[in-house]
Amino acid sequence: MSFHIEVITVLLNGLQQGAIYILLAVGLSIILGTLKFVNFAHGALYLIGTYAGLLLALEINLTSGLLQEWGYGQIGLDLGYIPALLLVPLVVFVVGLAMERWVVEPFKNRPDTDQILVTFGLAIVVQEVFRIFFGSSSLPFSQPAWAEGAPQVPFLVQIPISSWRYYVILITAVLVAIVYLLVEFTDFGLIVRAGTRDPEMVELLGIRLSRPYIVVFGIGAALAGVAGVVGGPLNPVNPTIGNDILVPAFLTVVIGGVGSIAGATLGGVIFGLTYAILVATFSSWAQVGLYAIAAVILLVRPQGLLGEAEVAP
């Protein structure tokens, strides 16, 4: 493999990994920026999305867990990836609505520490429930047959990377664009942004913010679900994946700027490329590199790359 192809391959791997971070970070960012709620259960939504996508798209064999003990060694609807991509966001959206109503709402005006404790506790509960029913072993989440090989583009150098990674980047770009347009150029987005800046005034105008806020939380949850479906075939699927990806997702939000969709996108690209480059060069330093680059950025710009500096009252 030539040096140029190796460089392009690393960059594409970085963009694909960054796309997963972006989907999670955009959801986290709009929730944190709008509701001012620290959701440490966002990784659990990713976990739910991954397993829901796996069970909808494929038929799998369980080797451990309560379901296997009950005689459900083979499980899954085997509907394919397109139905999974369409249905999983709806499922996780509904889960997000329920979570906002029964977890977020009672703790919305509580200290950040209370929010962190209750959502992190919820994430641990979800992780253990999946461990009990599906076992601790990693489950195979194969890529769709139509996206396994490298794309064949006439007259261009073929990069030895599966088409699925291109689809991950494309799906992420489309969804982020849709969310950005929704927030920036619709009446719904105007209400959400106004409520973020001055909720009391918006309420005085007769607009109930609880309704758009619950939808915002549902949208953020749905994005985490999509991240689980598209990221499932690229990483091992086991009950710990939600908490494993939570810290990088939060760091992506912080370095990009809380509440900024563009910032979350930029942060995801930076993290993805950094991780891919370090894996290809100094693999043992890959995780450390993410924390190091986050520390440097926050030392220079505490509000994040595209975040707004807070104005003291």
Phi and psi in degrees as GROMACS dihedral restraints (atoms count N, CA, C in turn):
[ dihedral_restraints ]
;  ai    aj    ak    al  type     phi  dphi    fc
    3     4     5     6     1   -70.9    20    10
    4     5     6     7     1   161.8    20    10
    6     7     8     9     1   -60.7    20    10
    7     8     9    10     1   -40.5    20    10
    9    10    11    12     1   -64.3    20    10
   10    11    12    13     1   -40.0    20    10
   12    13    14    15     1   -67.5    20    10
   13    14    15    16     1   -37.4    20    10
   15    16    17    18     1   -62.0    20    10
   16    17    18    19     1   -42.6    20    10
   18    19    20    21     1   -63.6    20    10
   19    20    21    22     1   -45.8    20    10
   21    22    23    24     1   -62.7    20    10
   22    23    24    25     1   -40.2    20    10
   24    25    26    27     1   -61.8    20    10
   25    26    27    28     1   -44.7    20    10
   27    28    29    30     1   -62.4    20    10
   28    29    30    31     1   -42.4    20    10
   30    31    32    33     1   -64.3    20    10
   31    32    33    34     1   -41.2    20    10
   33    34    35    36     1   -66.6    20    10
   34    35    36    37     1   -39.9    20    10
   36    37    38    39     1   -61.9    20    10
   37    38    39    40     1   -39.5    20    10
   39    40    41    42     1   -65.2    20    10
   40    41    42    43     1   -42.0    20    10
   42    43    44    45     1   -65.8    20    10
   43    44    45    46     1   -37.8    20    10
   45    46    47    48     1   -65.9    20    10
   46    47    48    49     1   -44.7    20    10
   48    49    50    51     1   -65.8    20    10
   49    50    51    52     1   -39.2    20    10
   51    52    53    54     1   -63.1    20    10
   52    53    54    55     1   -32.6    20    10
   54    55    56    57     1   -62.6    20    10
   55    56    57    58     1   -39.0    20    10
   57    58    59    60     1   -64.9    20    10
   58    59    60    61     1   -45.2    20    10
   60    61    62    63     1   -60.2    20    10
   61    62    63    64     1   -40.3    20    10
   63    64    65    66     1   -63.8    20    10
   64    65    66    67     1   -46.6    20    10
   66    67    68    69     1   -58.6    20    10
   67    68    69    70     1   -42.4    20    10
   69    70    71    72     1   -70.3    20    10
   70    71    72    73     1   -42.6    20    10
   72    73    74    75     1   -69.4    20    10
   73    74    75    76     1   -37.8    20    10
   75    76    77    78     1   -62.0    20    10
   76    77    78    79     1   -44.9    20    10
   78    79    80    81     1   -61.8    20    10
   79    80    81    82     1   -46.5    20    10
   81    82    83    84     1   -60.7    20    10
   82    83    84    85     1   -41.8    20    10
   84    85    86    87     1   -66.2    20    10
   85    86    87    88     1   -43.6    20    10
   87    88    89    90     1   -71.2    20    10
   88    89    90    91     1   -30.5    20    10
   90    91    92    93     1   -70.0    20    10
   91    92    93    94     1   -48.1    20    10
   93    94    95    96     1   -68.3    20    10
   94    95    96    97     1   -39.9    20    10
   96    97    98    99     1   -72.6    20    10
   97    98    99   100     1   -30.8    20    10
   99   100   101   102     1   -92.6    20    10
  100   101   102   103     1   -53.6    20    10
  102   103   104   105     1   -88.0    20    10
  103   104   105   106     1   -11.6    20    10
  105   106   107   108     1    56.6    20    10
  106   107   108   109     1    41.1    20    10
  108   109   110   111     1  -120.6    20    10
  109   110   111   112     1   129.1    20    10
  111   112   113   114     1   -88.8    20    10
  112   113   114   115     1   105.5    20    10
  114   115   116   117     1  -102.3    20    10
  115   116   117   118     1    95.2    20    10
  117   118   119   120     1   -83.9    20    10
  118   119   120   121     1     4.7    20    10
  120   121   122   123     1   -98.5    20    10
  121   122   123   124     1    10.1    20    10
  123   124   125   126     1   -64.4    20    10
  124   125   126   127     1   -34.8    20    10
  126   127   128   129     1   -64.3    20    10
  127   128   129   130     1   -31.1    20    10
  129   130   131   132     1   -66.3    20    10
  130   131   132   133     1   -33.1    20    10
  132   133   134   135     1   -67.0    20    10
  133   134   135   136     1   -38.3    20    10
  135   136   137   138     1   -62.2    20    10
  136   137   138   139     1   -42.7    20    10
  138   139   140   141     1   -61.2    20    10
  139   140   141   142     1   -45.6    20    10
  141   142   143   144     1   -61.7    20    10
  142   143   144   145     1   -43.1    20    10
  144   145   146   147     1   -62.5    20    10
  145   146   147   148     1   -39.5    20    10
  147   148   149   150     1   -65.2    20    10
  148   149   150   151     1   -49.7    20    10
  150   151   152   153     1   -68.6    20    10
  151   152   153   154     1   -37.3    20    10
  153   154   155   156     1   -63.2    20    10
  154   155   156   157     1   -42.6    20    10
  156   157   158   159     1   -64.0    20    10
  157   158   159   160     1   -40.8    20    10
  159   160   161   162     1   -61.7    20    10
  160   161   162   163     1   -44.8    20    10
  162   163   164   165     1   -73.6    20    10
  163   164   165   166     1   -30.5    20    10
  165   166   167   168     1   -77.8    20    10
  166   167   168   169     1   -40.0    20    10
  168   169   170   171     1   -80.7    20    10
  169   170   171   172     1   -35.5    20    10
  171   172   173   174     1  -129.2    20    10
  172   173   174   175     1   176.4    20    10
  174   175   176   177     1  -119.7    20    10
  175   176   177   178     1   122.8    20    10
  177   178   179   180     1  -121.4    20    10
  178   179   180   181     1   160.4    20    10
  180   181   182   183     1  -106.5    20    10
  181   182   183   184     1   122.5    20    10
  183   184   185   186     1   -89.1    20    10
  184   185   186   187     1   138.4    20    10
  186   187   188   189     1  -110.1    20    10
  187   188   189   190     1    -8.4    20    10
  189   190   191   192     1  -156.4    20    10
  190   191   192   193     1   175.2    20    10
  192   193   194   195     1    98.8    20    10
  193   194   195   196     1   166.8    20    10
  195   196   197   198     1   -64.1    20    10
  196   197   198   199     1   -38.1    20    10
  198   199   200   201     1   -62.0    20    10
  199   200   201   202     1   -40.1    20    10
  201   202   203   204     1   -66.0    20    10
  202   203   204   205     1   -38.2    20    10
  204   205   206   207     1   -67.1    20    10
  205   206   207   208     1   -30.8    20    10
  207   208   209   210     1   -80.4    20    10
  208   209   210   211     1    -1.5    20    10
  210   211   212   213     1    99.7    20    10
  211   212   213   214     1     5.0    20    10
  213   214   215   216     1   -96.7    20    10
  214   215   216   217     1    60.6    20    10
  216   217   218   219     1   -69.2    20    10
  217   218   219   220     1   -27.8    20    10
  219   220   221   222     1  -116.1    20    10
  220   221   222   223     1   123.5    20    10
  222   223   224   225     1  -144.8    20    10
  223   224   225   226     1   152.0    20    10
  225   226   227   228     1   128.3    20    10
  226   227   228   229     1   148.6    20    10
  228   229   230   231     1   -89.4    20    10
  229   230   231   232     1   -19.7    20    10
  231   232   233   234     1    56.5    20    10
  232   233   234   235     1    45.4    20    10
  234   235   236   237     1   -85.6    20    10
  235   236   237   238     1   -17.3    20    10
  237   238   239   240     1   100.9    20    10
  238   239   240   241     1   171.7    20    10
  240   241   242   243     1   -78.2    20    10
  241   242   243   244     1   -34.7    20    10
  243   244   245   246     1   -63.0    20    10
  244   245   246   247     1   -49.8    20    10
  246   247   248   249     1   -58.1    20    10
  247   248   249   250     1   -37.6    20    10
  249   250   251   252     1   -63.4    20    10
  250   251   252   253     1   -43.5    20    10
  252   253   254   255     1   -63.9    20    10
  253   254   255   256     1   -29.1    20    10
  255   256   257   258     1   -85.0    20    10
  256   257   258   259     1   -36.4    20    10
  258   259   260   261     1   -87.8    20    10
  259   260   261   262     1   -36.7    20    10
  261   262   263   264     1   -60.3    20    10
  262   263   264   265     1   -44.6    20    10
  264   265   266   267     1   -57.5    20    10
  265   266   267   268     1   -36.5    20    10
  267   268   269   270     1   -66.1    20    10
  268   269   270   271     1   -43.1    20    10
  270   271   272   273     1   -62.5    20    10
  271   272   273   274     1   -48.3    20    10
  273   274   275   276     1   -72.5    20    10
  274   275   276   277     1   -28.7    20    10
  276   277   278   279     1   -59.4    20    10
  277   278   279   280     1   -45.9    20    10
  279   280   281   282     1   -65.1    20    10
  280   281   282   283     1   -40.5    20    10
  282   283   284   285     1   -60.2    20    10
  283   284   285   286     1   -40.7    20    10
  285   286   287   288     1   -63.6    20    10
  286   287   288   289     1   -40.5    20    10
  288   289   290   291     1   -61.1    20    10
  289   290   291   292     1   -45.1    20    10
  291   292   293   294     1   -64.1    20    10
  292   293   294   295     1   -40.1    20    10
  294   295   296   297     1   -65.3    20    10
  295   296   297   298     1   -40.5    20    10
  297   298   299   300     1   -64.2    20    10
  298   299   300   301     1   -40.6    20    10
  300   301   302   303     1   -71.9    20    10
  301   302   303   304     1   -40.5    20    10
  303   304   305   306     1  -105.4    20    10
  304   305   306   307     1   -11.8    20    10
  306   307   308   309     1  -118.5    20    10
  307   308   309   310     1   -50.8    20    10
  309   310   311   312     1   -70.5    20    10
  310   311   312   313     1   -48.6    20    10
  312   313   314   315     1   -56.8    20    10
  313   314   315   316     1   -47.2    20    10
  315   316   317   318     1   -66.3    20    10
  316   317   318   319     1   -21.6    20    10
  318   319   320   321     1  -110.6    20    10
  319   320   321   322     1     9.4    20    10
  321   322   323   324     1   -62.1    20    10
  322   323   324   325     1   -39.0    20    10
  324   325   326   327     1  -100.9    20    10
  325   326   327   328     1    15.0    20    10
  327   328   329   330     1   -90.5    20    10
  328   329   330   331     1   164.3    20    10
  330   331   332   333     1   -59.3    20    10
  331   332   333   334     1   156.3    20    10
  333   334   335   336     1   -56.9    20    10
  334   335   336   337     1   -36.2    20    10
  336   337   338   339     1   -62.4    20    10
  337   338   339   340     1   -38.5    20    10
  339   340   341   342     1   -65.2    20    10
  340   341   342   343     1   -41.8    20    10
  342   343   344   345     1   -62.9    20    10
  343   344   345   346     1   -43.1    20    10
  345   346   347   348     1   -63.6    20    10
  346   347   348   349     1   -45.0    20    10
  348   349   350   351     1   -64.6    20    10
  349   350   351   352     1   -44.9    20    10
  351   352   353   354     1   -71.0    20    10
  352   353   354   355     1   -39.0    20    10
  354   355   356   357     1   -76.0    20    10
  355   356   357   358     1   -36.4    20    10
  357   358   359   360     1   -66.8    20    10
  358   359   360   361     1   -38.6    20    10
  360   361   362   363     1   -62.2    20    10
  361   362   363   364     1   -40.9    20    10
  363   364   365   366     1   -62.7    20    10
  364   365   366   367     1   -40.6    20    10
  366   367   368   369     1   -61.6    20    10
  367   368   369   370     1   -41.3    20    10
  369   370   371   372     1   -65.0    20    10
  370   371   372   373     1   -40.0    20    10
  372   373   374   375     1   -62.6    20    10
  373   374   375   376     1   -46.2    20    10
  375   376   377   378     1   -61.5    20    10
  376   377   378   379     1   -43.8    20    10
  378   379   380   381     1   -59.2    20    10
  379   380   381   382     1   -44.9    20    10
  381   382   383   384     1   -70.9    20    10
  382   383   384   385     1   -32.7    20    10
  384   385   386   387     1   -62.5    20    10
  385   386   387   388     1   -44.5    20    10
  387   388   389   390     1   -66.3    20    10
  388   389   390   391     1   -35.7    20    10
  390   391   392   393     1   -64.9    20    10
  391   392   393   394     1   -40.7    20    10
  393   394   395   396     1   -64.5    20    10
  394   395   396   397     1   -44.9    20    10
  396   397   398   399     1   -82.7    20    10
  397   398   399   400     1   -36.0    20    10
  399   400   401   402     1  -109.0    20    10
  400   401   402   403     1    -6.6    20    10
  402   403   404   405     1    84.2    20    10
  403   404   405   406     1   171.5    20    10
  405   406   407   408     1   -89.7    20    10
  406   407   408   409     1   -14.3    20    10
  408   409   410   411     1   -69.7    20    10
  409   410   411   412     1   148.7    20    10
  411   412   413   414     1   -71.7    20    10
  412   413   414   415     1   138.7    20    10
  414   415   416   417     1  -103.9    20    10
  415   416   417   418     1   143.7    20    10
  417   418   419   420     1   -75.5    20    10
  418   419   420   421     1   125.4    20    10
  420   421   422   423     1  -120.4    20    10
  421   422   423   424     1    83.0    20    10
  423   424   425   426     1   -69.9    20    10
  424   425   426   427     1   151.0    20    10
  426   427   428   429     1   -71.1    20    10
  427   428   429   430     1   152.6    20    10
  429   430   431   432     1   -60.8    20    10
  430   431   432   433     1   145.1    20    10
  432   433   434   435     1   -59.2    20    10
  433   434   435   436     1   -32.9    20    10
  435   436   437   438     1   -77.6    20    10
  436   437   438   439     1    -0.8    20    10
  438   439   440   441     1  -130.7    20    10
  439   440   441   442     1    23.7    20    10
  441   442   443   444     1   -83.1    20    10
  442   443   444   445     1   -45.9    20    10
  444   445   446   447     1   -82.1    20    10
  445   446   447   448     1   169.6    20    10
  447   448   449   450     1   -70.7    20    10
  448   449   450   451     1   141.2    20    10
  450   451   452   453     1   -64.1    20    10
  451   452   453   454     1   139.5    20    10
  453   454   455   456     1   -99.0    20    10
  454   455   456   457     1   104.7    20    10
  456   457   458   459     1  -113.3    20    10
  457   458   459   460     1   118.1    20    10
  459   460   461   462     1   -57.8    20    10
  460   461   462   463     1   140.8    20    10
  462   463   464   465     1    69.3    20    10
  463   464   465   466     1     6.2    20    10
  465   466   467   468     1  -117.8    20    10
  466   467   468   469     1   152.3    20    10
  468   469   470   471     1   -66.5    20    10
  469   470   471   472     1   132.4    20    10
  471   472   473   474     1   -82.5    20    10
  472   473   474   475     1   125.4    20    10
  474   475   476   477     1   -94.6    20    10
  475   476   477   478     1   125.9    20    10
  477   478   479   480     1   -74.3    20    10
  478   479   480   481     1    69.6    20    10
  480   481   482   483     1  -142.1    20    10
  481   482   483   484     1   138.8    20    10
  483   484   485   486     1   -65.3    20    10
  484   485   486   487     1   150.0    20    10
  486   487   488   489     1   -61.4    20    10
  487   488   489   490     1   -26.6    20    10
  489   490   491   492     1   -58.2    20    10
  490   491   492   493     1   -34.7    20    10
  492   493   494   495     1   -65.7    20    10
  493   494   495   496     1   -35.9    20    10
  495   496   497   498     1   -65.8    20    10
  496   497   498   499     1   -40.3    20    10
  498   499   500   501     1   -63.8    20    10
  499   500   501   502     1   -37.9    20    10
  501   502   503   504     1   -59.8    20    10
  502   503   504   505     1   -46.0    20    10
  504   505   506   507     1   -63.9    20    10
  505   506   507   508     1   -43.2    20    10
  507   508   509   510     1   -66.0    20    10
  508   509   510   511     1   -47.0    20    10
  510   511   512   513     1   -59.5    20    10
  511   512   513   514     1   -42.7    20    10
  513   514   515   516     1   -62.2    20    10
  514   515   516   517     1   -46.0    20    10
  516   517   518   519     1   -60.2    20    10
  517   518   519   520     1   -42.6    20    10
  519   520   521   522     1   -65.5    20    10
  520   521   522   523     1   -46.1    20    10
  522   523   524   525     1   -67.3    20    10
  523   524   525   526     1   -41.2    20    10
  525   526   527   528     1   -63.8    20    10
  526   527   528   529     1   -40.3    20    10
  528   529   530   531     1   -62.6    20    10
  529   530   531   532     1   -41.9    20    10
  531   532   533   534     1   -63.3    20    10
  532   533   534   535     1   -45.6    20    10
  534   535   536   537     1   -64.3    20    10
  535   536   537   538     1   -40.8    20    10
  537   538   539   540     1   -61.9    20    10
  538   539   540   541     1   -46.1    20    10
  540   541   542   543     1   -63.9    20    10
  541   542   543   544     1   -38.4    20    10
  543   544   545   546     1   -63.0    20    10
  544   545   546   547     1   -43.0    20    10
  546   547   548   549     1   -76.2    20    10
  547   548   549   550     1   -36.4    20    10
  549   550   551   552     1   -94.0    20    10
  550   551   552   553     1   -24.1    20    10
  552   553   554   555     1  -130.8    20    10
  553   554   555   556     1    22.3    20    10
  555   556   557   558     1  -128.1    20    10
  556   557   558   559     1   162.5    20    10
  558   559   560   561     1   -63.0    20    10
  559   560   561   562     1   -36.7    20    10
  561   562   563   564     1   -59.3    20    10
  562   563   564   565     1   -47.4    20    10
  564   565   566   567     1   -64.0    20    10
  565   566   567   568     1   -35.8    20    10
  567   568   569   570     1   -63.3    20    10
  568   569   570   571     1   -42.6    20    10
  570   571   572   573     1   -64.1    20    10
  571   572   573   574     1   -42.8    20    10
  573   574   575   576     1   -63.4    20    10
  574   575   576   577     1   -45.8    20    10
  576   577   578   579     1   -66.9    20    10
  577   578   579   580     1   -38.7    20    10
  579   580   581   582     1   -66.3    20    10
  580   581   582   583     1   -40.0    20    10
  582   583   584   585     1   -65.3    20    10
  583   584   585   586     1   -30.4    20    10
  585   586   587   588     1   -67.5    20    10
  586   587   588   589     1   -38.8    20    10
  588   589   590   591     1   -82.3    20    10
  589   590   591   592     1   -40.5    20    10
  591   592   593   594     1  -150.1    20    10
  592   593   594   595     1    78.1    20    10
  594   595   596   597     1   -62.8    20    10
  595   596   597   598     1   -34.7    20    10
  597   598   599   600     1   -62.6    20    10
  598   599   600   601     1   -43.0    20    10
  600   601   602   603     1   -65.8    20    10
  601   602   603   604     1   -40.4    20    10
  603   604   605   606     1   -63.3    20    10
  604   605   606   607     1   -41.2    20    10
  606   607   608   609     1   -64.6    20    10
  607   608   609   610     1   -37.5    20    10
  609   610   611   612     1   -64.7    20    10
  610   611   612   613     1   -26.3    20    10
  612   613   614   615     1   -79.1    20    10
  613   614   615   616     1     0.4    20    10
  615   616   617   618     1    90.5    20    10
  616   617   618   619     1    13.4    20    10
  618   619   620   621     1  -101.0    20    10
  619   620   621   622     1   122.1    20    10
  621   622   623   624     1   -83.1    20    10
  622   623   624   625     1   114.4    20    10
  624   625   626   627     1   -77.2    20    10
  625   626   627   628     1   -16.4    20    10
  627   628   629   630     1   -61.6    20    10
  628   629   630   631     1   -33.8    20    10
  630   631   632   633     1   -71.0    20    10
  631   632   633   634     1   -52.9    20    10
  633   634   635   636     1   -64.9    20    10
  634   635   636   637     1   -30.0    20    10
  636   637   638   639     1   -66.7    20    10
  637   638   639   640     1   -40.3    20    10
  639   640   641   642     1   -67.9    20    10
  640   641   642   643     1   -32.9    20    10
  642   643   644   645     1   -67.7    20    10
  643   644   645   646     1   -40.9    20    10
  645   646   647   648     1   -58.8    20    10
  646   647   648   649     1   -43.9    20    10
  648   649   650   651     1   -64.5    20    10
  649   650   651   652     1   -40.1    20    10
  651   652   653   654     1   -63.3    20    10
  652   653   654   655     1   -39.7    20    10
  654   655   656   657     1   -63.8    20    10
  655   656   657   658     1   -44.3    20    10
  657   658   659   660     1   -60.6    20    10
  658   659   660   661     1   -40.1    20    10
  660   661   662   663     1   -65.5    20    10
  661   662   663   664     1   -41.9    20    10
  663   664   665   666     1   -61.6    20    10
  664   665   666   667     1   -38.8    20    10
  666   667   668   669     1   -63.5    20    10
  667   668   669   670     1   -38.6    20    10
  669   670   671   672     1   -63.9    20    10
  670   671   672   673     1   -37.1    20    10
  672   673   674   675     1   -64.1    20    10
  673   674   675   676     1   -43.2    20    10
  675   676   677   678     1   -61.9    20    10
  676   677   678   679     1   -41.6    20    10
  678   679   680   681     1   -58.1    20    10
  679   680   681   682     1   -38.3    20    10
  681   682   683   684     1   -65.3    20    10
  682   683   684   685     1   -39.2    20    10
  684   685   686   687     1   -69.5    20    10
  685   686   687   688     1   -48.3    20    10
  687   688   689   690     1   -76.3    20    10
  688   689   690   691     1   -26.6    20    10
  690   691   692   693     1   -87.3    20    10
  691   692   693   694     1   -18.6    20    10
  693   694   695   696     1   -55.6    20    10
  694   695   696   697     1   -47.3    20    10
  696   697   698   699     1   -69.6    20    10
  697   698   699   700     1    -7.6    20    10
  699   700   701   702     1  -103.4    20    10
  700   701   702   703     1    -9.6    20    10
  702   703   704   705     1  -140.9    20    10
  703   704   705   706     1   158.2    20    10
  705   706   707   708     1   -60.0    20    10
  706   707   708   709     1   140.8    20    10
  708   709   710   711     1  -104.5    20    10
  709   710   711   712     1   110.7    20    10
  711   712   713   714     1  -151.4    20    10
  712   713   714   715     1   169.8    20    10
  714   715   716   717     1   -64.5    20    10
  715   716   717   718     1   -11.5    20    10
  717   718   719   720     1   -92.1    20    10
  718   719   720   721     1    -4.6    20    10
  720   721   722   723     1   -64.0    20    10
  721   722   723   724     1   -31.3    20    10
  723   724   725   726     1   -64.0    20    10
  724   725   726   727     1   -50.3    20    10
  726   727   728   729     1   -72.7    20    10
  727   728   729   730     1   -26.7    20    10
  729   730   731   732     1   -65.3    20    10
  730   731   732   733     1   -35.8    20    10
  732   733   734   735     1   -94.4    20    10
  733   734   735   736     1    -5.6    20    10
  735   736   737   738     1   -64.2    20    10
  736   737   738   739     1   -46.9    20    10
  738   739   740   741     1   -63.6    20    10
  739   740   741   742     1   -48.4    20    10
  741   742   743   744     1   -57.5    20    10
  742   743   744   745     1   -37.0    20    10
  744   745   746   747     1   -65.1    20    10
  745   746   747   748     1   -43.0    20    10
  747   748   749   750     1   -66.1    20    10
  748   749   750   751     1   -40.6    20    10
  750   751   752   753     1   -62.6    20    10
  751   752   753   754     1   -36.1    20    10
  753   754   755   756     1   -61.3    20    10
  754   755   756   757     1   -42.9    20    10
  756   757   758   759     1   -63.4    20    10
  757   758   759   760     1   -45.6    20    10
  759   760   761   762     1   -66.3    20    10
  760   761   762   763     1   -44.7    20    10
  762   763   764   765     1   -74.4    20    10
  763   764   765   766     1   -25.0    20    10
  765   766   767   768     1   -80.5    20    10
  766   767   768   769     1   -32.0    20    10
  768   769   770   771     1   116.8    20    10
  769   770   771   772     1   119.8    20    10
  771   772   773   774     1   -62.3    20    10
  772   773   774   775     1   131.1    20    10
  774   775   776   777     1    88.1    20    10
  775   776   777   778     1    -4.9    20    10
  777   778   779   780     1  -102.5    20    10
  778   779   780   781     1   116.3    20    10
  780   781   782   783     1   -67.3    20    10
  781   782   783   784     1   -42.0    20    10
  783   784   785   786     1   -63.2    20    10
  784   785   786   787     1   -37.9    20    10
  786   787   788   789     1   -65.6    20    10
  787   788   789   790     1   -42.0    20    10
  789   790   791   792     1   -62.8    20    10
  790   791   792   793     1   -38.1    20    10
  792   793   794   795     1   -66.0    20    10
  793   794   795   796     1   -46.6    20    10
  795   796   797   798     1   -62.9    20    10
  796   797   798   799     1   -43.7    20    10
  798   799   800   801     1   -61.8    20    10
  799   800   801   802     1   -39.8    20    10
  801   802   803   804     1   -64.6    20    10
  802   803   804   805     1   -40.8    20    10
  804   805   806   807     1   -64.3    20    10
  805   806   807   808     1   -44.2    20    10
  807   808   809   810     1   -62.4    20    10
  808   809   810   811     1   -46.4    20    10
  810   811   812   813     1   -65.3    20    10
  811   812   813   814     1   -43.9    20    10
  813   814   815   816     1   -62.3    20    10
  814   815   816   817     1   -46.4    20    10
  816   817   818   819     1   -66.6    20    10
  817   818   819   820     1   -40.9    20    10
  819   820   821   822     1   -61.0    20    10
  820   821   822   823     1   -45.4    20    10
  822   823   824   825     1   -63.9    20    10
  823   824   825   826     1   -45.0    20    10
  825   826   827   828     1   -64.9    20    10
  826   827   828   829     1   -41.0    20    10
  828   829   830   831     1   -65.6    20    10
  829   830   831   832     1   -42.7    20    10
  831   832   833   834     1   -68.9    20    10
  832   833   834   835     1   -37.5    20    10
  834   835   836   837     1   -61.9    20    10
  835   836   837   838     1   -37.7    20    10
  837   838   839   840     1   -77.6    20    10
  838   839   840   841     1   -19.8    20    10
  840   841   842   843     1  -114.9    20    10
  841   842   843   844     1   -55.8    20    10
  843   844   845   846     1  -129.7    20    10
  844   845   846   847     1    76.4    20    10
  846   847   848   849     1   -58.5    20    10
  847   848   849   850     1   -33.0    20    10
  849   850   851   852     1   -69.5    20    10
  850   851   852   853     1   -16.0    20    10
  852   853   854   855     1  -103.5    20    10
  853   854   855   856     1     8.4    20    10
  855   856   857   858     1   -61.1    20    10
  856   857   858   859     1   -50.7    20    10
  858   859   860   861     1   -67.1    20    10
  859   860   861   862     1   -40.6    20    10
  861   862   863   864     1   -61.6    20    10
  862   863   864   865     1   -37.0    20    10
  864   865   866   867     1   -61.5    20    10
  865   866   867   868     1   -36.4    20    10
  867   868   869   870     1   -62.5    20    10
  868   869   870   871     1   -45.0    20    10
  870   871   872   873     1   -67.3    20    10
  871   872   873   874     1   -37.4    20    10
  873   874   875   876     1   -64.9    20    10
  874   875   876   877     1   -45.0    20    10
  876   877   878   879     1   -68.7    20    10
  877   878   879   880     1   -33.0    20    10
  879   880   881   882     1   -65.0    20    10
  880   881   882   883     1   -42.2    20    10
  882   883   884   885     1   -63.5    20    10
  883   884   885   886     1   -42.2    20    10
  885   886   887   888     1   -63.9    20    10
  886   887   888   889     1   -46.0    20    10
  888   889   890   891     1   -62.7    20    10
  889   890   891   892     1   -43.0    20    10
  891   892   893   894     1   -71.8    20    10
  892   893   894   895     1   -27.3    20    10
  894   895   896   897     1   -68.0    20    10
  895   896   897   898     1   -36.6    20    10
  897   898   899   900     1   -81.1    20    10
  898   899   900   901     1   -44.8    20    10
  900   901   902   903     1  -132.3    20    10
  901   902   903   904     1    91.6    20    10
  903   904   905   906     1   -59.1    20    10
  904   905   906   907     1   -27.1    20    10
  906   907   908   909     1   -84.0    20    10
  907   908   909   910     1    -0.3    20    10
  909   910   911   912     1    95.0    20    10
  910   911   912   913     1   166.9    20    10
  912   913   914   915     1   -62.0    20    10
  913   914   915   916     1   -43.0    20    10
  915   916   917   918     1  -120.6    20    10
  916   917   918   919     1    17.4    20    10
  918   919   920   921     1   -83.3    20    10
  919   920   921   922     1   157.7    20    10
  921   922   923   924     1   -91.5    20    10
  922   923   924   925     1   134.8    20    10
  924   925   926   927     1   -68.2    20    10
  925   926   927   928     1   136.3    20    10
  927   928   929   930     1   -72.1    20    10
  928   929   930   931     1   142.4    20    10
  930   931   932   933     1  -103.1    20    10
  931   932   933   934     1   124.7    20    10
  933   934   935   936     1   -65.5    20    10
  934   935   936   937     1   141.2    20    10
